[in-house]
Amino acid sequence: MPCVTRSGSASSSSKSRASPSRDFEDEAYALAFSRLVTHYIAANCWLEDGELLRQAHVLAETPGALLNGRYDFQAPVEYAWTLHRAWPRSDLVIVDDAGHGGNRLFGEVARVLDGFAR
């Protein structure tokens, strides 16, 4: 399956300038979100090191998509690329002007999901 790069920026310098979600202005939301993320990260998402790649063969016949922002420092593109190579029916979409979230990345998620719905 293909590796596709998407860019919505007209400039050659397309670093993500996304603002945090307004949801984080609500202290209760921000605290709950922080606790949830910390809980998963502290438990290594309940995966052993390398487990996802070792078990990628289970997905061999399942179509899927991996979306990654080029400027995502929490989940570098290298990780998605490595899983993409181990998962034959995956598409890898790298969003040039996105980080770990934001409208550009979420727009690509919607586009990819629409493709699966067809």
N, C-alpha and C positions, 0 to 999 in steps of 0.2 A: 504494500500500500504506500501511497505517496507521503512525502514530507512537504508541507506547504508553508510558505511564509506569507503572512498577511500584514499589510501596513495601511493605516489610514492617514498617515502623515505625509504632507507635501514637502517637508523639509528633510535635509540630510541628517540632521540631528534630531532623532525621534525618541529621546528618553521620556519615560512615562512621567506625566505631570498630574496624575490622578489625585484627587483630594480624598481624604478618608470619608467613609460613609457618614452621613449626618446621624445615623443610628447611634454612633459612638458619643454623641452629645448627651445621651441619656445614660446617667451613671449606672443605673441598674443593668441596662443592656451591656455596657462596656465591661462591667464586672463579671456578668454571667458569661460573656464571650471569652474573656480572659481566662476564667476558670476552666471552661470547656477545652480551650486550646491547650492550656497548661496540662490538663489531665491527660489528653491524648499524647502530647509530646513526651511527657514524663514516662508514659508506658510504651514509648516507641510505637504507638498505634497498634499495640499488641502483635507486632510482627518481629520475628527474629531477624538479625542482620542478614540481608541478602535473600530473605524468604520470598519476596515478591518476584524477583528474577528467577529464582530456582523453580517456582511454581508457574511461571509464565506459560509453560506448555499446556496448561489446563485451558488457557484462553485461545489456543492455536486456531480453532475453527470459529471463534466468536469475533464478529466485527466490532470495532471500538475506535475511540478517538482519544488522543492525548492532546490537551491544549496547554500551552505554556507561554507566558510572557517572556520576551527576550531579557527583560530587566528584572526578572523574579529572582531575588537573592535568597529567598526562603526555600525555593525548589528550583535549582538551576536547570537550564535547558539540557545539560548533559544527562541528568537523571531520566528525563522524558525520552531522550534519544536512545539511551541504553535499553529502556523498557520497550520502546518502539522496535528496536532491532530484534528483541527476543519474542515479540508478539507479531506474527506474520500478517494478521488481518487488521492491524491498527493503522490509523492515520495519525500523523503527527502534524499539528498546526502550531507554528510558532508565531506569536503576535508581536511584531516588531516594536510597537510603541506601547507595550503594556508591561506591568510588573506582576505582582501576585494577585491582582484583581483589577477592578475598574471597568468602566463602560466598554472600552474596546475589547477586553478579554470576554466580558459577559456577552457582548454582541456576537462574538465568534462562537461562544457556547450555544447561543440560540440558533445560529446558522447551522451548526453541526447537528444539533438535535432535530431541526427541521429536515435535514438530509436523511436522518435515520427514520423519520416518520413517513417518508415517501415510499 
